[in-house]
């Protein structure tokens, strides 16, 4: 949050919240490790921090960026972190050794987001230079690049199979790209953030109009429009099993949703 804290809620009755204190500037992103044992956060204070949720404590501060860190994300095996920064770099960190592994440079403006592919071999990044880059983690080079001429991209992520990426842009659009054929698959409007269902068949979008929309990617149609926030929805993410998702909005609310995707088939 902008208040510099991380808040962790235990989803039981009664609901309990725990506050993590450490960052000295606004927190820009958080993510649990795949096994749920660690929590990573990034901040405008130029750092990435690792936390141990079960003891409500901090384990390490990862320093290396020279400007605000916009996003942080675990690899799917939990061994590495990737961070994106306003210093125009992408950094990969070893979780076990809690140190910088290597850095990637090619973007010419702030890097807003970076994510690992499901197999960990690729990284996708987006920047205010209006490019979306695909990186090979083995040889540490950029192997492909997409240009979004409609504006810069705020958010990118791979689908569960790693064959396409979703991007959400500054002009509130989301696009799906097939990285095998380097072509645009679908295009939707009014989106700040997206999350793939673990099956890869559905996509949920967080919209500037205050709604969340669930899309069937196999049929290319809108299934549901969900209302609950009282302002723009800024972020959304599915749970590991896909039976729940959580959204965060400009109305200072975090909402937990339940859904049954089997009923969509």
Residue frames as qw, qx, qy, qz and C-alpha x, y, z in Angstrom:
[[0.000, 0.885, 0.466, 0.000, 0.00, 0.00, 0.00],
 [0.268, 0.752, -0.046, 0.600, 0.92, 3.68, -0.27],
 [0.525, -0.803, 0.112, -0.259, 1.12, 3.70, 3.55],
 [0.171, 0.663, -0.715, 0.141, 4.42, 1.68, 3.31],
 [0.518, -0.246, 0.744, -0.342, 2.94, -1.42, 4.99],
 [0.402, 0.016, -0.841, -0.362, 2.03, -4.93, 3.90],
 [0.614, -0.156, 0.405, -0.659, -1.22, -6.32, 5.30],
 [0.298, 0.091, -0.934, -0.172, -1.78, -10.08, 5.55],
 [0.664, -0.178, 0.160, -0.709, -5.25, -11.43, 6.30],
 [0.096, -0.040, 0.992, -0.069, -6.04, -14.89, 7.63],
 [0.479, -0.086, -0.410, -0.771, -9.24, -15.91, 5.87],
 [0.348, -0.288, -0.878, 0.158, -10.94, -17.48, 8.85],
 [0.374, -0.710, -0.251, -0.542, -13.70, -16.31, 11.16],
 [0.156, 0.942, 0.134, -0.266, -13.01, -13.91, 12.70],
 [0.694, 0.598, -0.010, 0.401, -10.75, -12.47, 10.00],
 [0.553, -0.716, 0.059, 0.422, -7.38, -11.37, 11.41],
 [0.529, 0.808, -0.069, 0.250, -4.98, -8.92, 9.78],
 [0.725, -0.460, 0.074, 0.508, -1.23, -8.68, 10.35],
 [0.272, 0.958, -0.085, -0.023, 0.89, -5.68, 9.40],
 [0.842, -0.014, 0.080, 0.534, 4.44, -6.04, 8.07],
 [0.043, -0.988, 0.059, 0.137, 6.68, -3.02, 8.66],
 [0.746, -0.218, 0.328, 0.537, 9.98, -2.43, 6.87],
 [0.438, 0.505, 0.366, 0.648, 9.66, -0.44, 3.67],
 [0.218, -0.477, -0.228, 0.821, 10.21, 3.31, 4.01],
 [0.268, 0.234, -0.288, -0.889, 8.28, 4.26, 0.86],
 [0.769, 0.173, 0.081, -0.610, 5.11, 3.01, -0.85],
 [0.500, -0.100, 0.854, 0.100, 4.82, -0.73, -1.50],
 [0.392, 0.405, -0.391, -0.727, 4.23, -1.35, -5.21],
 [0.788, 0.099, -0.486, -0.364, 3.67, -5.12, -5.44],
 [0.474, -0.398, 0.725, -0.302, 3.58, -8.32, -3.37],
 [0.794, 0.176, -0.473, -0.340, 3.56, -12.03, -4.16],
 [0.795, -0.390, 0.436, -0.159, 3.60, -15.30, -2.23],
 [0.001, 0.431, -0.869, -0.244, 6.14, -17.97, -3.14],
 [0.614, 0.012, -0.630, -0.474, 4.60, -21.06, -4.79],
 [0.511, -0.171, -0.814, 0.216, 4.82, -23.03, -1.52],
 [0.387, -0.793, -0.305, -0.357, 3.36, -20.15, 0.51],
 [0.741, -0.413, -0.274, 0.454, 6.34, -20.04, 2.88],
 [0.372, -0.235, 0.035, 0.897, 7.70, -16.67, 1.72],
 [0.232, 0.885, 0.396, -0.078, 6.28, -13.32, 0.71],
 [0.503, 0.026, 0.197, 0.841, 8.11, -10.92, -1.61],
 [0.089, 0.907, 0.353, -0.211, 7.45, -7.19, -1.87],
 [0.505, 0.278, 0.167, 0.800, 8.78, -4.30, -3.95],
 [0.199, -0.824, -0.361, 0.389, 8.80, -0.63, -3.08],
 [0.308, 0.910, 0.031, 0.276, 9.52, 2.91, -4.16],
 [0.461, -0.823, 0.323, 0.077, 12.39, 2.77, -1.62],
 [0.401, 0.669, -0.606, -0.157, 14.44, 0.92, -4.32],
 [0.188, -0.341, 0.902, -0.185, 14.36, -2.43, -2.48],
 [0.747, -0.105, -0.545, -0.366, 12.88, -5.90, -2.73],
 [0.314, -0.422, 0.678, -0.513, 12.12, -7.56, 0.59],
 [0.580, -0.072, -0.795, -0.161, 11.48, -11.17, 1.58],
 [0.476, -0.381, 0.385, -0.693, 9.18, -11.97, 4.50],
 [0.222, -0.050, -0.971, 0.068, 8.26, -15.12, 6.44],
 [0.460, -0.421, -0.273, -0.732, 4.47, -14.91, 6.88],
 [0.730, -0.371, -0.574, -0.016, 4.19, -17.58, 9.59],
 [0.556, -0.372, -0.384, 0.637, 6.33, -15.54, 12.01],
 [0.065, 0.958, 0.278, 0.032, 5.23, -12.14, 10.67],
 [0.452, -0.721, 0.243, 0.465, 8.88, -11.19, 10.17],
 [0.493, 0.815, -0.264, -0.152, 11.35, -9.99, 7.57],
 [0.932, -0.132, 0.207, 0.268, 14.10, -12.32, 6.36],
 [0.574, -0.130, 0.292, 0.754, 16.13, -10.14, 3.97],
 [0.250, 0.864, 0.073, -0.432, 16.40, -6.87, 2.06],
 [0.723, 0.216, 0.435, 0.491, 17.58, -7.18, -1.55],
 [0.013, 0.873, -0.040, -0.486, 19.40, -4.06, -2.72],
 [0.551, -0.008, 0.581, 0.599, 20.64, -3.32, -6.23],
 [0.243, 0.743, 0.498, 0.374, 18.09, -1.14, -7.96],
 [0.312, -0.090, -0.118, 0.938, 18.77, 2.61, -8.08],
 [0.329, -0.121, -0.134, -0.927, 15.16, 3.72, -8.49],
 [0.675, -0.036, 0.365, -0.640, 11.63, 2.67, -7.57],
 [0.056, -0.060, 0.980, 0.180, 10.95, -1.05, -8.00],
 [0.521, 0.023, -0.178, -0.834, 7.62, -1.45, -9.79],
 [0.913, -0.065, -0.125, -0.382, 7.02, -5.20, -9.54],
 [0.114, -0.461, 0.873, -0.110, 8.41, -8.42, -8.10],
 [0.894, 0.075, -0.096, -0.430, 7.48, -12.00, -8.95],
 [0.592, -0.381, 0.710, 0.013, 8.64, -15.54, -8.07],
 [0.347, 0.274, -0.801, -0.404, 9.64, -18.17, -10.60],
 [0.808, -0.182, -0.257, -0.499, 7.25, -21.12, -10.60],
 [0.791, -0.046, -0.559, 0.244, 9.73, -23.33, -8.74],
 [0.500, -0.857, -0.122, -0.027, 10.24, -20.60, -6.12],
 [0.800, -0.162, 0.010, 0.577, 14.02, -20.51, -6.59],
 [0.358, 0.090, 0.148, 0.917, 14.24, -17.05, -8.14],
 [0.104, 0.790, 0.406, -0.448, 12.68, -13.60, -8.08],
 [0.399, 0.360, 0.357, 0.764, 12.41, -11.14, -10.96],
 [0.099, -0.741, -0.352, 0.563, 12.03, -7.42, -10.31],
 [0.386, 0.603, 0.373, 0.590, 11.31, -4.49, -12.65],
 [0.372, -0.599, -0.248, 0.665, 12.41, -0.95, -11.89],
 [0.232, 0.958, 0.130, -0.108, 12.34, 2.69, -12.91],
 [0.315, -0.695, 0.496, 0.415, 16.13, 2.39, -13.31],
 [0.622, 0.542, -0.360, -0.435, 15.29, 0.68, -16.67],
 [0.182, 0.374, -0.909, 0.015, 16.63, -2.68, -15.50],
 [0.896, -0.211, -0.193, -0.340, 15.24, -6.13, -14.75],
 [0.020, -0.558, 0.779, -0.287, 16.98, -8.05, -11.99],
 [0.865, -0.126, -0.450, -0.184, 16.88, -11.76, -11.19],
 [0.278, -0.625, 0.572, -0.452, 17.58, -12.74, -7.58],
 [0.523, 0.025, -0.849, 0.078, 18.47, -16.08, -5.98],
 [0.636, -0.602, -0.103, -0.472, 15.97, -16.77, -3.21],
 [0.907, -0.250, -0.261, 0.215, 18.16, -19.39, -1.54],
 [0.632, 0.005, -0.160, 0.758, 21.28, -17.21, -1.44],
 [0.104, -0.902, -0.354, 0.226, 19.30, -13.96, -1.16],
 [0.287, -0.550, 0.299, 0.725, 21.52, -12.10, -3.59],
 [0.509, 0.677, -0.145, -0.512, 21.50, -10.69, -7.12],
 [0.814, 0.071, 0.541, 0.200, 21.93, -13.39, -9.79],
 [0.395, 0.082, 0.441, 0.802, 22.02, -11.24, -12.95],
 [0.209, 0.628, 0.226, -0.715, 20.51, -8.13, -14.57],
 [0.477, 0.450, 0.632, 0.412, 18.88, -7.50, -17.96],
 [0.011, -0.628, -0.013, 0.778, 19.21, -4.23, -19.84],
 [0.290, 0.244, 0.655, 0.655, 17.58, -3.12, -23.08],
 [0.011, -0.838, -0.544, -0.046, 14.54, -1.05, -22.20],
 [0.346, 0.340, 0.005, 0.875, 15.04, 2.68, -22.70],
 [0.350, -0.516, 0.046, -0.780, 12.46, 3.82, -20.14],
 [0.462, -0.307, 0.625, -0.550, 10.99, 2.69, -16.81],
 [0.372, -0.020, -0.907, -0.197, 10.25, -1.05, -16.63],
 [0.550, -0.318, 0.095, -0.766, 6.80, -1.55, -15.17],
 [0.875, -0.163, 0.315, -0.330, 6.44, -5.33, -14.85],
 [0.350, 0.467, -0.799, -0.143, 8.35, -8.58, -15.39],
 [0.853, -0.157, 0.318, -0.384, 7.21, -12.22, -15.06],
 [0.213, -0.331, 0.900, 0.189, 8.72, -15.68, -15.47],
 [0.661, 0.087, -0.538, -0.517, 7.23, -18.20, -17.91],
 [0.884, -0.334, 0.071, -0.318, 5.83, -21.36, -16.27],
 [0.955, 0.065, -0.131, 0.259, 8.98, -23.36, -17.13],
 [0.498, -0.772, 0.102, 0.381, 11.30, -20.54, -16.00],
 [0.679, 0.099, 0.379, 0.620, 13.14, -20.39, -19.32],
 [0.205, 0.555, 0.314, 0.743, 11.67, -17.05, -20.39],
 [0.130, -0.515, -0.430, 0.730, 10.89, -13.68, -18.83],
 [0.181, 0.693, 0.476, 0.511, 8.41, -11.18, -20.24],
 [0.278, -0.439, -0.277, 0.808, 8.78, -7.50, -19.41],
 [0.207, 0.794, 0.451, 0.351, 6.98, -4.29, -20.31],
 [0.423, -0.260, -0.103, 0.862, 8.17, -0.71, -20.25],
 [0.174, 0.826, 0.263, -0.468, 7.13, 2.88, -20.76],
 [0.070, -0.444, 0.576, 0.683, 9.25, 2.73, -23.92],
 [0.721, 0.315, -0.007, -0.617, 6.12, 1.00, -25.36],
 [0.520, 0.349, -0.762, -0.163, 7.85, -2.35, -25.83],
 [0.880, -0.297, 0.260, -0.265, 7.13, -5.83, -24.50],
 [0.290, 0.620, -0.727, -0.042, 10.31, -7.92, -24.44],
 [0.982, -0.147, -0.035, -0.109, 10.82, -11.67, -24.21],
 [0.024, -0.759, 0.641, -0.109, 14.09, -12.74, -22.57],
 [0.882, 0.065, -0.465, 0.043, 15.93, -16.08, -22.53],
 [0.572, -0.776, 0.221, -0.145, 17.10, -16.71, -18.96],
 [0.933, -0.107, 0.169, 0.300, 19.79, -19.17, -20.05],
 [0.628, 0.256, 0.131, 0.723, 21.77, -16.82, -22.30],
 [0.226, -0.646, -0.299, 0.666, 20.45, -13.62, -20.67],
 [0.096, -0.084, 0.413, 0.902, 19.43, -11.97, -23.94],
 [0.516, 0.433, 0.264, -0.690, 16.29, -10.46, -25.45],
 [0.330, 0.021, 0.867, 0.374, 14.99, -12.89, -28.08],
 [0.070, 0.564, 0.680, 0.464, 11.80, -11.11, -29.18],
 [0.031, -0.282, -0.293, 0.913, 10.00, -7.81, -28.79],
 [0.108, 0.674, 0.692, 0.235, 6.45, -6.56, -29.37],
 [0.091, 0.052, -0.048, 0.993, 5.63, -2.90, -29.91],
 [0.000, 0.674, 0.720, -0.169, 2.40, -1.55, -28.43],
 [0.219, 0.267, 0.219, 0.913, 1.78, 1.58, -30.47],
 [0.322, -0.720, -0.474, -0.391, -1.39, 2.37, -28.54],
 [0.363, -0.818, 0.227, -0.385, 0.63, 3.37, -25.46],
 [0.157, 0.447, -0.833, 0.286, 2.95, 1.85, -22.87],
 [0.735, -0.238, -0.606, -0.190, 2.06, -1.36, -21.06],
 [0.422, -0.646, 0.357, -0.526, 1.43, -1.52, -17.30],
 [0.681, -0.266, 0.629, -0.265, 1.20, -5.27, -16.76],
 [0.621, 0.369, -0.614, -0.318, 2.19, -8.51, -18.50],
 [0.587, -0.303, 0.711, -0.241, 1.95, -12.21, -17.69],
 [0.208, 0.186, -0.892, -0.356, 2.18, -15.61, -19.33],
 [0.826, -0.149, -0.136, -0.527, -0.77, -17.95, -19.65],
 [0.766, -0.428, 0.459, -0.139, -0.36, -21.28, -17.77],
 [0.926, 0.239, 0.226, 0.185, 0.97, -23.08, -20.86],
 [0.427, -0.576, 0.290, 0.634, 3.51, -20.34, -21.59],
 [0.493, 0.327, 0.612, 0.525, 2.42, -19.99, -25.22],
 [0.099, 0.726, 0.311, 0.606, 0.87, -16.54, -25.03],
 [0.284, -0.179, -0.429, 0.839, 1.05, -13.42, -22.91],
 [0.057, -0.849, -0.507, -0.139, -1.56, -10.93, -21.78],
 [0.354, 0.033, -0.130, 0.925, -0.71, -7.24, -21.58],
 [0.080, -0.851, -0.508, 0.101, -2.68, -4.39, -20.01],
 [0.480, 0.334, 0.114, 0.804, -1.91, -0.90, -21.25],
 [0.138, -0.235, -0.264, 0.925, -1.89, 2.77, -20.30],
 [0.355, -0.030, -0.307, -0.883, -4.88, 3.31, -22.58],
 [0.585, -0.040, 0.575, -0.570, -6.81, 0.78, -20.45],
 [0.814, 0.307, -0.319, -0.377, -6.66, -2.05, -22.98],
 [0.635, -0.360, 0.683, 0.012, -5.67, -5.69, -22.68],
 [0.640, 0.532, -0.441, -0.335, -4.15, -7.69, -25.52],
 [0.870, -0.201, 0.450, 0.016, -3.32, -11.37, -25.92],
 [0.332, 0.729, -0.540, -0.257, -0.18, -12.20, -27.90],
 [0.995, 0.031, 0.082, 0.050, 0.87, -15.59, -29.28],
 [0.248, -0.808, 0.471, 0.253, 4.63, -15.61, -28.69],
 [0.681, -0.021, 0.669, 0.296, 5.13, -18.57, -31.05],
 [0.476, 0.578, 0.523, 0.405, 3.70, -16.71, -34.05],
 [0.257, -0.214, -0.051, 0.941, 4.41, -13.16, -32.84],
 [0.145, -0.380, -0.496, -0.767, 0.85, -12.03, -33.50],
 [0.324, -0.083, 0.388, -0.859, -2.03, -10.37, -31.66],
 [0.061, -0.239, -0.967, -0.066, -4.80, -12.82, -30.75],
 [0.177, -0.754, -0.617, -0.137, -7.52, -10.75, -29.08],
 [0.186, 0.223, -0.159, 0.944, -8.02, -7.20, -27.89],
 [0.296, -0.714, -0.634, 0.030, -10.28, -5.91, -25.11],
 [0.105, 0.613, -0.048, 0.782, -10.83, -2.41, -23.74],
 [0.469, -0.702, 0.007, -0.536, -10.98, -0.81, -20.31],
 [0.923, -0.257, -0.257, 0.124, -8.44, -2.88, -18.31],
 [0.163, -0.875, 0.411, -0.196, -5.80, -2.14, -15.63],
 [0.221, -0.445, 0.861, -0.111, -4.74, -5.70, -14.70],
 [0.826, 0.107, -0.366, -0.415, -5.44, -9.30, -15.71],
 [0.389, -0.395, 0.811, -0.184, -5.08, -12.80, -14.28],
 [0.565, 0.154, -0.715, -0.383, -5.25, -16.18, -16.03],
 [0.872, -0.278, 0.191, -0.354, -7.25, -19.00, -14.48],
 [0.444, -0.478, 0.749, 0.119, -4.92, -22.00, -13.81],
 [0.743, 0.319, 0.588, 0.028, -6.68, -23.94, -16.59],
 [0.252, -0.219, 0.461, 0.822, -5.66, -21.26, -19.09],
 [0.125, 0.490, 0.774, 0.381, -9.21, -21.19, -20.46],
 [0.141, -0.893, -0.419, -0.086, -10.39, -18.07, -18.67],
 [0.389, 0.214, -0.158, 0.882, -9.11, -14.57, -18.04],
 [0.227, -0.827, -0.481, 0.183, -10.31, -12.11, -15.44],
 [0.356, 0.464, 0.050, 0.810, -9.80, -8.39, -15.96],
 [0.266, -0.622, -0.428, 0.600, -9.73, -5.49, -13.49],
 [0.298, 0.620, 0.448, 0.571, -11.32, -2.48, -15.09],
 [0.150, 0.065, -0.152, 0.975, -11.22, 1.29, -14.76],
 [0.421, -0.380, -0.340, -0.750, -15.03, 1.29, -14.79],
 [0.446, -0.371, 0.530, -0.618, -15.10, -0.40, -11.36],
 [0.935, 0.036, 0.067, -0.348, -15.99, -3.88, -12.63],
 [0.324, -0.385, 0.843, 0.188, -14.29, -7.25, -13.00],
 [0.767, 0.376, -0.165, -0.493, -14.97, -9.22, -16.16],
 [0.615, -0.219, 0.753, 0.081, -14.53, -12.95, -16.72],
 [0.526, 0.569, -0.379, -0.506, -13.70, -13.92, -20.30],
 [0.898, 0.046, 0.437, 0.026, -13.88, -17.34, -21.95],
 [0.057, -0.663, 0.544, 0.511, -10.69, -17.47, -24.04],
 [0.390, 0.059, 0.879, 0.267, -11.71, -20.61, -25.94],
 [0.280, 0.672, 0.672, 0.137, -14.87, -19.00, -27.28],
 [0.270, 0.163, 0.105, 0.943, -13.70, -15.38, -27.11],
 [0.300, -0.653, -0.437, -0.541, -16.73, -14.17, -25.18],
 [0.147, -0.382, 0.464, -0.785, -17.59, -12.31, -21.99],
 [0.417, -0.286, -0.863, 0.028, -19.12, -14.60, -19.36],
 [0.387, -0.747, -0.504, 0.196, -19.71, -12.35, -16.36],
 [0.156, 0.600, -0.146, 0.771, -19.38, -8.74, -15.26],
 [0.575, -0.464, -0.588, 0.330, -18.91, -8.43, -11.49],
 [0.067, -0.765, 0.017, -0.641, -19.68, -5.35, -9.40],
 [0.726, -0.500, -0.387, 0.270, -18.40, -4.64, -5.89],
 [0.480, -0.158, -0.086, 0.859, -15.81, -1.89, -5.98],
 [0.059, 0.889, 0.375, -0.257, -16.78, 1.78, -5.72],
 [0.080, 0.866, -0.319, -0.377, -14.03, 3.00, -8.02],
 [0.608, 0.572, -0.530, -0.150, -11.47, 1.75, -10.54],
 [0.946, -0.269, 0.178, 0.039, -10.25, -1.81, -9.93],
 [0.078, 0.860, -0.493, -0.110, -6.45, -1.74, -9.97],
 [0.099, 0.424, -0.900, -0.017, -5.40, -5.37, -9.49],
 [0.895, -0.056, 0.082, -0.436, -6.75, -8.92, -9.55],
 [0.172, 0.453, -0.875, -0.010, -5.27, -12.40, -9.03],
 [0.864, -0.138, -0.363, -0.320, -6.57, -15.97, -8.96],
 [0.659, -0.534, 0.509, -0.146, -5.75, -18.35, -6.13],
 [0.121, -0.429, 0.860, 0.248, -3.45, -21.27, -6.92],
 [0.330, 0.208, 0.921, -0.003, -6.39, -23.62, -7.44],
 [0.067, -0.158, -0.507, -0.845, -8.51, -21.05, -9.26],
 [0.236, -0.567, -0.788, -0.036, -11.54, -21.46, -7.02],
 [0.208, -0.861, -0.297, 0.357, -11.13, -17.94, -5.62],
 [0.497, 0.439, 0.069, 0.745, -9.74, -14.60, -6.71],
 [0.328, -0.685, -0.315, 0.569, -8.94, -11.35, -4.97],
 [0.344, 0.689, 0.264, 0.581, -9.22, -7.78, -6.26],
 [0.375, -0.484, -0.258, 0.748, -7.90, -4.44, -5.06],
 [0.242, 0.772, 0.452, 0.376, -9.35, -1.05, -5.91],
 [0.214, 0.396, -0.103, 0.887, -8.83, 2.68, -5.73],
 [0.536, -0.629, -0.195, -0.528, -11.66, 2.64, -3.16],
 [0.105, -0.545, 0.701, -0.447, -9.13, 1.25, -0.61],
 [0.857, -0.120, 0.309, -0.395, -10.92, -2.12, -0.58],
 [0.114, 0.325, -0.921, -0.185, -9.56, -5.63, -1.04],
 [0.794, 0.036, 0.128, -0.593, -12.35, -8.04, -2.02],
 [0.200, -0.213, 0.953, 0.080, -12.25, -11.84, -1.95],
 [0.699, 0.223, -0.167, -0.658, -14.47, -13.60, -4.47],
 [0.522, -0.081, 0.849, -0.020, -15.53, -17.23, -4.83],
 [0.602, 0.432, -0.283, -0.608, -16.35, -18.80, -8.15],
 [0.743, -0.013, 0.669, -0.011, -17.03, -22.20, -9.68],
 [0.211, 0.551, -0.519, -0.618, -15.40, -22.36, -13.07],
 [0.224, 0.056, 0.962, 0.144, -16.64, -25.91, -13.65],
 [0.363, 0.619, 0.602, -0.351, -20.08, -24.40, -14.22],
 [0.236, 0.714, -0.229, -0.618, -18.72, -22.46, -17.19],
 [0.106, -0.282, 0.865, 0.402, -17.81, -25.58, -19.19]]
